[in-house]
């Protein structure tokens, strides 16, 4: 074996071998029980980021585990066409050529997008291979493959015919730069240091009402002023008429609970065409809904009627330029009462970076309320389970208050809406142009709808469209419903819920049985990663530096249910040490002649050390299996770490060293090889590369075969129902060595100095074990002599309790006791002081209410650390007292 494990030298080779062997491939024709995971299709424009590294690692752990159980695994890969993102990428390329999308025309532009997709659209799937992801690449799908496009058209037509897809005029999130409606997921709310403008609205009869607004420019399209019906201050004004400043238009004062008496002045301007809340107020009161902005975010007066000269002068101005002029005019007319600084949230397009406008426009909608009911029922009845379970509450809250789903987008790249219009504007929804023409009749000129469907519409069909629906296929029969969906909480509504709605409606069954929700990846301090903070991690850089296994272990070990994942380069570097430990242990075993013996039977082991490590292996199998079955990757990773590092490397290998040159060598070698094989199988889903490399090197099976080796279970490790009584002497040996090490460390005995150990009140069995294992105790605990205490306890001795016995370390001549007591006392005082400071901060309500969660978490960790230090130092002092 090489002196060290070099991931770069083997990862590509091992991966290519797995892929070429067909190890990733599903087998629809086989009798094995299926296990299916649908990959959340990343955007075709994307590249691997830490969020992908987390979710793909968790999925890969599950599918590798199920393969090793003998399941027929389908991990369905693919990418999403990502309408806006992809169109923007290609438009930027055209900008460099000095050509616009509209100059090219729709067909030529789309051919350029397909060309880009063919040349550059596979970046992320190539990068997933670097991570070790093992989906069935031969089945890779794209949301605009012809087969998936057929499914999209079929779903649209059926839902339209059922009255569940329709056209309506409603408010949408409008991106003025991209000139399209966008989903809530594509809106980024930012904290902005804005202003609140207080404006006088004259009321009939000589009174006035003051409204507060953060958007004075939209007053041009106000159609009411709202006050709370129980607000005594304004009750006498309800039903009266207000003159809208600058325009002269007459609008009513309406009573509506939306107006918060505690907010602003308690009176709010209502602009139904430019605010989502105002839109609902407008519907409740039957208000007009004129728009005063066009698709570019410029002032338009087309729907406002006759306007005074000042307002007419604003025509065509950008909304923010108009705001300045409107505020200035209000001030000039003495209608502006005051302006106050007012930090508030403003919606921005996450791709365009422009302020998003609520915009009243005719779009295609899907009746999500009707489709949501079966999905809600499926979760209520336990046919779909959320892990962790508390995410059900979020799901129910969204689904029970679901709004119509705007499914049309004003783009060219995407699934074009299968609707055609005749010259009179009548719509014909059909699967093909020929079918639409047949519906319209010969000689009728038809024009297809210019819009495309929301990307989430096609991805909502992913669990069955990728399996060949609407055709009846073997894949649908075997792999639908799928078993597990692994995803982040941020797309529960946008993707997860919509897959549930579509799956239940068209397949009459749930699309998956378990939804495993993981957290976000944050930096080491728990802060959200962002370019502005400079704390974004590139997983490919981490793989280059430390290897894919180290990254995979790091994210899995930190992925506890219900919490975010803390990740940093230092964490990955530290965890690379675990892989180094595995490699070094395997190298040591090879140097001592350890190799697999297929004839070895674990039940034949006689040595306590061998029986002990076999029991440890069996216990680790149980615990690792439980971790994976319960979607606790952190527990699984910790079990592996404890078994491999603590039990196998630190204890078994260390205690076995002398045996390689004695008559016990054969049993120790056979046991070591057997347990190493178990260890590699247990670790494989977590660390596929280093385990496969060692599996191949030691010859446990044919090259590249670990991926399909059988998952180890307690029964298979111990065989034939073998259940030895735990070798107590090994547990005793570990305990006495650990206690002696701990005492020596606490009181600062130099590692180079060996110490005598006396055992007070020890049983004959303990004394026998002390004699039997003296070599190991001497070597691992730096002990010169061990035996029973005869006479009184020596002065200046440290003590520790082990079972019935007291361990005594005479310290005379080993250390300067007085100096050590002073050192420990000083260290204890310092630790206690630091602990009090942290506890005082955490007890300060003003601090805990204001500090970000990441800072609070850091202080809690410091409190625990200082608390542990105080406990340790106190124990050390008490030993010397």
C-alpha positions in Angstrom: 0.0 0.0 0.0 1.1 3.6 -0.6 2.2 5.5 2.5 -0.9 7.7 2.3 -4.3 7.8 0.6 -4.3 10.1 -2.4 -7.9 10.7 -3.5 -7.0 12.4 -6.8 -5.1 9.2 -7.9 -8.1 6.9 -7.5 -11.5 8.7 -7.5 -11.9 9.1 -11.3 -10.7 5.5 -11.9 -13.0 4.0 -9.3 -16.0 6.0 -10.5 -15.4 5.1 -14.1 -15.2 1.4 -13.1 -18.5 1.5 -11.2 -20.3 3.3 -14.0 -18.9 1.0 -16.7 -19.8 -2.1 -14.7 -23.5 -1.1 -14.6 -23.4 -0.9 -10.8 -25.6 2.2 -10.8 -28.3 0.8 -13.2 -31.8 -0.1 -12.1 -33.1 -3.5 -13.3 -36.9 -3.3 -14.0 -37.0 -6.9 -15.1 -35.5 -8.4 -11.9 -37.4 -9.7 -8.9 -35.6 -7.6 -6.3 -37.6 -5.2 -4.2 -37.4 -1.7 -5.7 -36.0 1.3 -3.9 -36.5 4.7 -5.7 -35.3 8.2 -5.1 -36.0 11.0 -7.6 -33.1 13.5 -7.8 -34.3 17.1 -7.3 -33.3 18.1 -10.8 -30.7 20.9 -10.6 -30.9 23.7 -13.1 -29.2 22.9 -16.3 -27.3 26.2 -15.9 -26.0 25.2 -12.5 -22.7 24.2 -11.0 -22.2 22.2 -7.9 -22.6 24.2 -4.7 -22.5 23.2 -1.0 -26.3 22.8 -1.0 -26.0 20.2 -3.8 -23.1 18.6 -1.9 -25.4 18.0 1.1 -28.5 16.8 -0.6 -26.7 14.6 -3.1 -24.5 13.1 -0.5 -27.5 12.2 1.7 -29.3 10.6 -1.3 -26.2 8.7 -2.3 -25.7 7.3 1.2 -29.3 6.0 1.1 -29.1 4.5 -2.4 -25.7 2.8 -1.8 -27.1 1.4 1.5 -30.1 0.0 -0.3 -28.1 -1.5 -3.1 -26.0 -3.3 -0.5 -29.2 -4.7 1.0 -30.0 -6.3 -2.4 -32.7 -3.8 -3.4 -33.2 -2.9 -7.1 -32.3 0.8 -6.8 -33.4 3.5 -9.2 -31.9 6.9 -8.4 -33.4 8.9 -11.2 -31.0 11.7 -12.4 -31.8 14.7 -14.6 -31.8 18.4 -14.9 -34.4 21.2 -15.1 -34.6 23.5 -18.1 -34.8 26.5 -15.7 -36.7 28.9 -17.9 -35.5 32.3 -16.7 -32.0 31.3 -15.7 -31.2 29.6 -19.0 -32.8 32.3 -21.1 -30.7 34.9 -19.2 -27.5 32.9 -19.8 -28.0 32.7 -23.5 -29.2 36.4 -23.8 -25.9 37.5 -22.1 -24.0 35.5 -24.7 -25.9 37.2 -27.4 -25.3 40.6 -25.8 -21.5 40.0 -26.3 -22.2 39.4 -30.0 -24.2 42.6 -30.2 -27.5 40.7 -31.0 -30.7 40.7 -29.1 -33.2 37.9 -28.6 -35.9 39.8 -30.4 -33.7 40.5 -33.4 -33.1 36.7 -33.8 -36.7 35.8 -33.5 -38.2 33.0 -31.4 -37.2 30.0 -33.4 -33.6 31.0 -34.0 -33.2 32.0 -30.4 -34.5 28.7 -29.2 -32.1 26.8 -31.5 -29.3 28.8 -29.9 -30.5 27.8 -26.4 -30.5 24.1 -27.4 -27.0 24.6 -28.8 -25.9 26.1 -25.5 -27.5 23.2 -23.6 -25.7 20.6 -25.8 -22.3 22.3 -25.3 -22.4 23.6 -21.8 -25.5 22.3 -20.0 -24.0 19.2 -18.5 -21.6 20.8 -16.1 -23.4 19.9 -12.9 -23.9 16.3 -13.9 -20.2 15.9 -14.5 -19.5 17.6 -11.2 -21.9 15.2 -9.3 -19.6 12.4 -10.4 -16.8 14.1 -8.6 -18.8 13.9 -5.4 -19.3 10.1 -5.9 -23.0 10.4 -6.7 -24.3 7.1 -8.2 -27.6 7.6 -10.0 -28.6 5.6 -13.1 -27.0 7.9 -15.6 -28.3 5.9 -18.6 -31.8 7.1 -17.5 -30.8 10.8 -17.3 -33.7 13.0 -18.2 -34.2 16.7 -19.0 -37.5 18.5 -18.3 -37.8 19.4 -22.0 -37.1 16.0 -23.4 -39.7 15.0 -25.9 -41.2 12.4 -23.6 -41.5 14.8 -20.8 -43.0 17.4 -23.1 -45.7 15.0 -24.1 -46.5 14.5 -20.4 -46.6 18.3 -19.8 -49.1 18.8 -22.7 -51.2 15.9 -21.6 -51.5 17.2 -18.0 -52.3 20.8 -19.2 -55.0 19.6 -21.5 -56.6 17.3 -19.0 -56.6 19.9 -16.2 -58.1 22.5 -18.6 -60.8 20.1 -19.6 -61.6 19.5 -15.9 -61.8 23.2 -15.3 -58.7 23.2 -13.1 -56.6 25.3 -15.5 -58.1 28.6 -16.6 -57.2 32.2 -17.4 -57.7 35.1 -14.9 -56.7 38.6 -14.3 -54.8 38.8 -10.9 -51.8 40.3 -9.3 -48.4 38.5 -9.9 -44.8 39.1 -9.0 -43.7 41.1 -12.1 -40.0 41.4 -13.0 -39.8 44.7 -14.9 -36.3 43.9 -16.2 -37.2 40.4 -17.5 -40.8 41.4 -18.2 -42.3 38.2 -16.9 -44.2 37.0 -14.0 -42.0 35.1 -11.5 -42.7 32.7 -8.6 -42.4 33.6 -4.9 -39.3 31.4 -4.8 -37.6 33.8 -7.3 -38.3 36.8 -5.1 -35.7 37.8 -2.6 -36.8 40.1 0.2 -34.1 42.6 1.2 -33.9 45.0 4.1 -34.0 48.5 2.8 -33.5 51.8 4.6 -36.5 53.5 3.1 -38.9 56.2 4.2 -42.5 56.5 5.3 -44.4 59.5 3.7 -47.4 60.9 5.5 -49.8 62.5 3.1 -53.0 64.5 3.6 -56.1 63.2 1.8 -58.9 65.8 1.8 -62.3 64.4 2.9 -65.7 65.9 1.9 -67.0 68.3 4.5 -63.7 70.0 5.1 -61.9 67.3 7.1 -58.7 65.4 6.1 -57.3 62.0 6.7 -53.5 61.3 6.8 -52.2 58.1 5.3 -48.7 56.7 5.6 -47.1 55.0 2.7 -43.7 53.7 1.6 -44.8 54.0 -2.1 -46.1 57.5 -2.8 -45.9 57.0 -6.6 -48.7 54.4 -6.6 -51.2 56.9 -5.2 -52.0 57.7 -8.8 -54.0 54.4 -8.9 -55.5 54.6 -5.4 -59.2 53.6 -5.4 -60.0 53.9 -1.6 -58.7 54.7 1.8 -59.2 51.9 4.4 -59.6 52.2 8.2 -60.3 49.5 10.7 -64.1 49.2 11.4 -63.5 49.4 15.2 -61.1 52.4 15.0 -63.1 55.1 16.9 -60.8 57.8 15.5 -62.1 57.2 11.9 -65.5 55.6 12.3 -67.3 58.9 11.4 -65.4 59.0 8.1 -66.4 55.5 6.9 -68.4 55.8 3.7 -67.3 59.4 3.0 -65.6 60.5 -0.2 -61.9 61.5 -0.4 -60.3 63.6 -3.1 -57.2 61.8 -4.2 -54.3 64.3 -4.1 -52.7 65.4 -7.4 -55.4 63.6 -9.5 -58.6 65.1 -8.3 -60.3 61.7 -8.5 -63.0 60.9 -5.9 -62.5 57.7 -3.8 -64.3 56.2 -0.8 -63.3 55.6 2.8 -63.9 51.9 3.5 -63.9 49.8 6.7 -61.6 46.8 6.5 -59.8 44.9 9.2 -56.6 45.0 7.0 -56.1 48.5 8.3 -54.0 48.1 11.5 -54.9 50.9 14.0 -51.4 50.5 15.5 -49.5 50.9 12.3 -48.7 54.3 10.7 -51.7 56.6 11.1 -54.3 53.7 11.1 -55.5 54.8 7.7 -54.0 53.1 4.6 -54.3 54.0 0.9 -55.7 51.1 -1.2 -54.1 50.5 -4.6 -55.5 47.1 -5.7 -53.5 46.9 -8.9 -50.1 47.4 -7.1 -50.2 45.6 -3.8 -51.2 42.0 -2.9 -53.0 43.0 0.3 -54.7 45.9 -1.4 -55.9 43.5 -4.2 -57.8 41.4 -1.6 -59.3 44.6 0.0 -60.3 45.7 -3.5 -62.1 42.4 -4.2 -63.9 42.5 -0.8 -65.2 46.0 -1.5 -65.7 45.8 -5.3 -63.2 48.5 -6.0 -61.9 49.5 -9.4 -58.3 48.2 -10.1 -56.6 50.6 -12.6 -52.9 50.1 -13.3 -50.5 53.0 -13.3 -47.3 51.1 -14.4 -46.5 49.4 -17.6 -44.5 46.2 -18.0 -41.2 48.1 -17.9 -42.1 49.8 -14.6 -42.9 53.2 -16.2 -45.9 55.5 -15.5 -48.8 54.8 -17.8 -52.1 56.8 -17.6 -54.1 54.6 -20.0 -56.4 53.3 -17.3 -56.5 56.4 -15.1 -58.8 58.6 -17.3 -58.4 62.4 -17.5 -55.6 63.7 -15.4 -54.3 67.1 -14.5 -51.2 68.5 -16.3 -48.8 67.5 -13.6 -49.8 63.9 -13.7 -49.8 63.8 -17.5 -46.2 65.1 -17.4 -45.2 61.8 -15.6 -46.2 59.6 -18.5 -43.4 57.3 -19.5 -41.2 58.1 -16.5 -39.5 55.3 -14.5 -41.4 54.6 -11.3 -38.6 55.8 -9.0 -38.0 59.0 -11.0 -41.7 59.7 -10.8 -41.7 59.1 -7.0 -39.3 62.1 -6.6 -41.4 64.4 -8.7 -44.6 63.3 -6.9 -43.1 63.9 -3.5 -41.9 67.3 -4.5 -45.4 68.2 -5.9 -47.1 67.0 -2.7 -44.7 69.2 -0.7 -45.4 72.2 -3.0 -49.1 71.7 -2.5 -48.6 71.4 1.3 -50.1 67.9 1.2 -46.9 66.2 2.6 -47.1 66.2 6.4 -43.8 64.6 7.2 -41.2 62.0 6.0 -39.7 59.5 8.5 -36.9 57.0 8.0 -38.5 53.6 7.7 -36.5 50.4 7.3 -38.6 47.8 5.5 -38.5 44.7 3.3 -38.5 45.2 -0.5 -38.9 42.4 -3.0 -36.2 42.0 -5.6 -35.9 39.5 -8.5 -33.2 37.1 -7.5 -31.8 37.0 -11.0 -32.5 40.4 -12.4 -31.7 42.3 -9.2 -34.6 44.7 -9.9 -37.4 45.7 -7.6 -40.4 43.4 -8.2 -43.8 44.9 -8.8 -47.2 43.5 -7.9 -48.7 43.7 -11.4 -52.3 43.1 -12.5 -52.3 41.0 -15.7 -54.1 38.1 -17.4 -52.3 34.8 -16.9 -53.0 31.1 -16.9 -53.8 29.7 -13.5 -54.1 26.3 -11.9 -56.7 25.6 -9.2 -54.3 24.6 -6.5 -57.0 24.6 -3.8 -58.8 21.6 -5.4 -55.5 19.7 -6.2 -54.2 20.3 -2.6 -57.0 18.5 -0.8 -55.9 14.9 -1.6 -52.3 15.9 -0.8 -53.4 17.2 2.6 -55.3 14.0 3.2 -52.4 11.8 2.3 -50.2 13.5 5.0 -53.0 13.4 7.5 -53.5 9.7 7.0 -49.8 8.9 7.1 -49.5 7.8 3.5 -46.8 10.4 3.2 -44.5 11.0 6.2 -42.3 14.1 6.8 -38.9 13.6 8.5 -38.6 15.5 10.8 -42.3 15.3 11.5 -42.6 19.0 12.5 -42.4 20.0 8.8 -46.0 18.7 8.5 -47.1 21.8 10.2 -45.4 24.0 7.6 -46.9 21.9 4.9 -50.4 22.1 6.3 -50.2 25.9 6.9 -49.2 26.5 3.2 -51.6 24.0 1.7 -54.7 24.9 3.7 -54.3 28.6 2.7 -53.1 27.9 -0.9 -53.8 30.5 -3.6 -54.3 30.0 -7.3 -51.1 29.0 -9.0 -49.9 31.3 -11.8 -48.4 28.9 -14.3 -47.7 31.1 -17.3 -44.4 33.0 -17.9 -43.6 35.6 -20.5 -40.5 33.8 -21.8 -39.5 32.0 -24.9 -37.5 29.1 -23.3 -39.7 26.5 -21.7 -42.8 24.4 -22.4 -45.0 26.6 -24.7 -48.5 26.7 -23.5 -50.6 24.3 -25.7 -53.3 26.9 -26.3 -54.2 28.5 -29.7 -56.4 31.6 -30.4 -58.5 32.4 -33.4 -58.8 36.0 -34.7 -61.8 36.6 -32.4 -59.7 35.6 -29.3 -61.4 32.3 -28.7 -59.0 29.8 -27.1 -58.5 26.2 -28.2 -56.5 24.0 -25.8 -55.0 20.9 -27.4 -52.1 18.5 -27.3 -50.9 19.5 -30.8 -51.5 22.2 -33.4 -53.3 19.7 -35.5 -55.7 18.8 -32.7 -56.3 22.5 -32.1 -57.1 23.1 -35.8 -59.5 20.2 -35.8 -61.3 21.8 -32.8 -61.4 25.2 -34.5 -62.4 23.9 -38.0 -60.8 24.2 -41.4 -60.0 27.7 -42.6 -59.7 29.2 -39.1 -56.4 30.9 -38.6 -54.9 30.0 -35.2 -52.0 31.6 -33.3 -50.3 29.7 -30.4 -50.1 31.4 -27.0 -46.7 33.2 -26.8 -46.2 32.3 -23.1 -44.4 29.3 -21.6 -45.2 27.3 -18.5 -43.7 27.9 -15.0 -40.7 25.7 -14.6 -42.3 24.1 -11.5 -45.2 22.9 -13.7 -43.0 20.4 -15.6 -40.9 19.5 -12.5 -44.1 18.7 -10.6 -44.5 15.7 -13.0 -40.9 14.5 -12.4 -41.8 11.3 -10.4 -43.9 9.8 -13.2 -43.0 11.7 -16.4 -39.4 10.4 -16.1 -40.8 6.8 -16.0 -42.6 7.2 -19.4 -46.0 8.5 -18.5 -48.6 8.9 -20.1 -47.5 5.5 -21.6 -47.9 2.5 -19.4 -44.4 1.2 -18.8 -42.6 -1.4 -16.7 -40.8 1.4 -14.9 -44.1 3.0 -13.7 -45.3 -0.4 -12.5 -42.2 -1.0 -10.5 -40.8 2.3 -9.4 -43.9 4.4 -8.7 -44.7 5.4 -6.0 -41.1 6.2 -5.1 -39.7 5.6 -1.7 -37.9 8.7 -0.4 -37.6 12.3 -1.4 -34.6 14.1 0.0 -34.7 17.9 -0.3 -34.4 21.2 1.5 -37.3 22.9 3.3 -37.2 25.9 1.0 -39.0 24.0 -1.8 -41.6 22.1 0.2 -44.3 24.3 -1.3 -42.9 25.1 -4.7 -41.8 21.5 -5.7 -42.7 18.9 -3.1 -46.3 19.9 -2.6 -46.9 20.2 -6.4 -45.5 16.8 -7.1 -47.9 15.5 -4.4 -50.8 17.3 -6.1 -50.0 16.1 -9.6 -49.0 12.6 -8.6 -52.2 12.0 -6.6 -54.4 13.5 -9.4 -52.9 11.6 -12.4 -51.4 8.5 -10.8 -54.0 8.1 -8.1 -51.3 7.4 -5.6 -48.7 9.3 -3.6 -45.5 10.2 -5.5 -43.3 9.2 -2.5 -43.8 7.7 0.9 -41.2 9.6 2.9 -40.1 13.2 2.6 -36.7 13.7 4.3 -36.1 17.4 4.9 -32.6 18.6 5.6 -31.4 21.9 6.7 -29.2 24.6 5.1 -25.5 24.5 4.9 -24.0 27.4 6.9 -20.4 28.4 7.8 -18.6 27.2 10.9 -20.2 30.0 12.9 -23.7 29.2 11.8 -24.0 32.2 9.5 -25.7 31.9 6.1 -23.3 31.7 3.3 -23.2 34.7 0.9 -20.8 36.2 -1.5 -21.0 39.5 0.3 -19.7 37.9 3.5 -17.0 36.0 1.6 -17.9 32.8 3.4 -19.1 30.8 0.4 -17.5 27.4 0.0 -16.9 25.7 -3.3 -17.3 21.9 -2.9 -15.1 21.2 -5.9 -12.3 23.1 -4.3 -12.8 21.1 -1.1 -12.8 17.9 -3.1 -9.6 18.9 -4.9 -8.0 19.7 -1.5 -9.2 17.0 0.8 -11.0 14.4 -1.3 -14.7 13.6 -1.9 -14.9 11.2 1.1 -13.8 13.9 3.6 -16.5 16.3 2.2 -19.2 13.6 2.3 -18.3 12.6 5.8 -18.3 16.2 7.0 -21.8 17.1 5.7 -23.3 13.8 6.8 -21.9 13.9 10.3 -23.3 17.4 10.7 -26.8 16.7 9.2 -28.8 16.2 12.4 -32.6 16.3 12.0 -34.1 19.7 12.4 -30.9 21.6 12.3 -28.7 23.3 9.8 -25.2 22.0 8.8 -22.1 23.9 9.8 -19.3 23.5 7.3 -15.9 25.1 6.8 -12.7 24.1 5.1 -11.2 23.5 8.6 -13.9 21.0 9.4 -13.3 19.1 6.1 -9.6 19.1 6.7 -10.0 17.7 10.2 -12.3 15.0 9.0 -9.7 14.0 6.4 -7.8 12.8 9.4 -10.4 10.1 9.8 -9.7 8.8 6.4 -6.0 8.9 7.1 -6.6 6.9 10.3 -8.5 4.2 8.3 -5.7 4.1 5.7 -2.9 3.9 8.3 -4.7 1.1 10.2 -5.2 -0.9 7.0 -1.5 -0.3 6.0 -0.4 -1.6 9.4 -2.5 -4.7 9.1 -1.1 -5.4 5.6 2.5 -5.0 6.9 1.6 -7.6 9.6 0.4 -10.2 7.1 -3.4 -9.6 7.4 -5.4 -10.7 4.4 -8.9 -12.0 4.0 -9.5 -15.7 4.9 -12.8 -16.9 3.4 -12.7 -20.0 5.6 -12.5 -18.0 8.9 -15.6 -18.4 11.1 -16.1 -15.7 13.7 -17.6 -18.2 16.1 -14.3 -20.0 16.2 -12.6 -17.1 17.9 -11.3 -17.9 21.3 -9.2 -14.9 22.3 -11.0 -12.3 24.5 -9.7 -9.5 22.3 -10.9 -11.1 19.1 -14.3 -11.9 20.6 -14.6 -8.3 21.9 -13.9 -6.7 18.6 -16.4 -9.0 16.8 -19.1 -8.0 19.3 -18.2 -4.3 18.7 -18.6 -4.9 15.0 -22.0 -6.6 15.4 -23.1 -3.7 17.7 -21.9 -1.1 15.1 -23.8 -2.9 12.4 -27.0 -2.6 14.4 -26.5 1.0 15.3 -25.4 2.0 11.8 -28.5 0.3 10.2 -30.7 2.1 12.7 -29.2 5.4 11.9 -29.9 4.9 8.2 -33.3 3.5 8.6 -34.3 6.5 10.8 -32.8 9.1 8.4 -30.2 10.0 11.0 -27.0 10.4 8.9 -25.3 12.1 11.8 -25.9 9.0 14.0 -24.7 6.7 11.3 -21.5 8.8 10.8 -20.9 8.9 14.6 -21.4 5.1 14.9 -18.9 4.5 12.1 -16.4 7.0 13.7 -16.6 5.4 17.1 -16.3 1.9 15.9 -13.5 2.5 13.4 -11.4 5.1 15.3 -12.0 4.2 18.9 -12.7 0.5 19.0 -10.9 -0.8 16.0 -7.9 1.5 15.6 -7.2 2.8 19.1 -8.0 -0.4 21.0 -8.0 -3.5 18.9 -5.1 -2.7 16.7 -3.0 -1.3 19.6 -3.8 -4.2 21.9 -3.2 -6.7 19.1 0.3 -5.5 18.1 2.2 -7.9 20.3 0.1 -10.8 19.1 1.4 -10.7 15.6 4.6 -12.3 16.7 3.0 -15.0 19.1 1.1 -18.2 18.7 -2.1 -16.2 18.6 -1.1 -14.5 15.4 -3.3 -16.5 13.1 -6.6 -15.9 15.0 -5.7 -12.2 15.4 -4.9 -11.8 11.7 -8.1 -13.6 10.6 -10.2 -11.6 13.0 -8.6 -8.3 11.9 -9.2 -9.1 8.2 -12.8 -10.1 8.9 -13.6 -7.0 10.9 -11.8 -4.8 8.4 -14.1 -6.2 5.8 -17.2 -5.4 7.9 -15.8 -1.9 8.6 -15.3 -1.2 4.8 -18.9 -2.3 4.1 -20.3 -0.2 6.9 -18.4 2.8 5.7 -19.0 2.4 2.0 -22.2 4.5 1.6 -20.5 7.3 3.5 -16.9 7.1 2.0 -17.2 5.2 -1.2 -13.7 5.9 -2.6 -11.3 5.0 0.2 -13.4 1.9 1.1 -13.5 0.6 -2.5 -9.8 1.2 -2.9 -9.0 -0.8 0.3 -11.6 -3.5 -0.6 -10.0 -4.0 -4.0 -6.4 -3.8 -2.6 -7.0 -6.5 0.1 -8.9 -8.7 -2.4 -12.2 -9.0 -0.6 -14.0 -9.4 -3.9 -13.6 -8.6 -7.6 -12.5 -5.1 -8.5 -15.1 -2.4 -8.0 -17.5 -4.9 -6.3 -17.8 -3.3 -2.8 -20.7 -1.2 -4.2 -22.8 -4.3 -4.5 -21.4 -6.3 -1.5 -23.9 -7.3 1.1 -24.6 -4.9 3.9 -23.3 -6.3 7.2 -25.8 -7.2 9.9 -25.3 -8.5 13.4 -26.3 -12.0 12.4 -23.9 -12.1 9.4 -21.0 -10.8 11.5 -21.3 -13.3 14.3 -22.9 -16.1 12.3 -25.0 -19.1 13.4 -26.7 -17.3 16.3 -23.3 -16.9 18.0 -23.7 -14.7 21.0 -20.6 -14.8 23.3 -20.9 -13.3 26.7 -19.0 -10.0 26.5 -15.3 -10.4 27.3 -15.3 -8.3 30.4 -11.6 -8.3 30.8 -11.2 -6.2 27.6 -13.7 -3.7 28.9 -11.8 -3.6 32.2 -8.5 -3.3 30.4 -9.8 -0.3 28.4 -11.2 1.3 31.5 -8.0 1.0 33.6 -5.8 2.3 30.8 -8.2 5.2 30.2 -8.4 6.1 33.9 -4.6 6.1 34.3 -4.2 8.2 31.1 -6.8 10.6 32.3 -5.2 11.1 35.8 -1.7 11.5 34.3 -3.0 14.1 31.8 -5.0 16.1 34.4 -2.0 16.4 36.8 0.5 17.0 34.1 2.7 13.9 34.4 5.2 14.0 31.5 4.5 11.3 28.9 8.2 10.2 29.1 7.9 9.3 32.7 6.4 5.9 33.7 4.4 5.7 37.0 3.7 2.9 39.4 0.0 1.9 39.9 -1.4 0.4 43.1 -4.8 -1.2 43.3 -6.7 -0.9 46.5 -9.6 -3.3 47.4 -9.2 -4.9 43.9 -10.9 -8.3 43.4 -8.8 -11.4 42.6 -10.2 -11.3 39.1 -9.0 -7.6 38.6 -5.6 -8.4 40.0 -5.4 -11.4 37.7 -6.3 -9.3 34.7 -3.7 -6.7 35.8 -1.1 -9.3 35.6 -2.3 -10.9 32.4 -2.4 -7.6 30.5 0.5 -5.9 32.2 2.3 -5.5 28.8 -0.6 -3.6 27.3 -1.1 -1.4 30.4 2.6 -0.6 30.6 2.8 0.3 26.9 -0.4 2.2 26.6 -0.7 3.9 30.0 3.0 4.5 30.7 3.0 2.2 33.8 6.2 0.8 35.3 4.6 -1.5 37.8 1.1 -2.6 38.8 0.0 -4.6 41.9 -2.2 -4.6 45.0 -1.8 -1.9 47.7 -0.2 -3.3 50.8 -0.4 -1.0 53.7 -1.7 2.6 53.9 -2.2 4.9 50.9 1.1 6.7 50.1 1.2 10.4 50.7 1.0 12.6 47.6 -0.9 10.1 45.5 -3.6 10.7 42.9 -6.6 8.4 43.0 -9.4 7.2 40.7 -12.2 4.7 41.2 -12.6 1.7 38.9 -15.4 -0.7 39.8 -14.7 -2.1 43.2 -11.1 -0.9 43.2 -9.3 2.4 43.7 -6.5 3.2 41.4 -3.6 4.9 43.2 -0.7 6.7 41.4 2.1 7.6 43.9 3.4 11.0 42.7 6.5 11.5 44.8 9.3 12.3 42.5 7.1 12.4 39.4 5.9 16.0 39.6 6.3 19.1 41.8 3.0 18.7 43.6 2.8 22.2 45.1 3.6 23.8 41.7 1.0 21.6 40.0 -1.6 22.5 42.6 -0.9 26.2 42.0 -1.1 25.7 38.2 -4.4 23.9 38.4 -5.9 26.4 40.8 -4.9 29.3 38.5 -6.3 27.5 35.5 -9.5 26.7 37.4 -10.0 30.4 38.5 -9.5 31.6 34.9 -12.0 29.0 33.5 -14.5 29.9 36.2 -14.1 33.6 35.4 -14.7 33.0 31.7 -17.7 30.8 32.4 -19.3 33.5 34.6 -18.8 36.1 31.8 -20.5 33.9 29.2 -23.3 33.0 31.6 -23.9 36.6 32.4 -24.3 37.4 28.8 -26.7 34.5 28.2 -28.6 35.7 31.2 -29.0 39.2 29.8 -32.4 39.4 28.1 -31.3 42.5 26.2 -28.4 40.6 24.7 -30.3 37.4 23.9 -33.2 39.2 22.3 -31.0 41.2 20.0 -28.1 38.9 19.1 -28.3 36.8 15.9 -28.9 33.1 16.4 -25.3 32.3 15.2 -23.8 34.5 18.0 -26.1 32.9 20.6 -25.1 29.5 19.5 -21.4 30.5 19.7 -21.9 31.7 23.3 -23.8 28.5 24.2 -20.9 26.4 22.9 -18.4 28.5 24.9 -20.5 28.0 28.0 -20.4 24.3 27.5 -16.7 24.3 26.8 -15.8 26.4 29.9 -18.1 24.3 32.0 -16.3 21.1 30.9 -13.0 22.8 31.6 -14.1 23.8 35.1 -15.3 20.2 35.8 -12.0 18.7 34.5 -9.8 21.1 36.5 -11.8 20.7 39.7 -11.5 16.9 39.4 -7.7 17.2 38.9 -7.4 19.4 42.0 -9.5 17.1 44.1 -7.1 14.2 43.2 -4.2 16.1 44.6 -6.0 17.4 47.7 
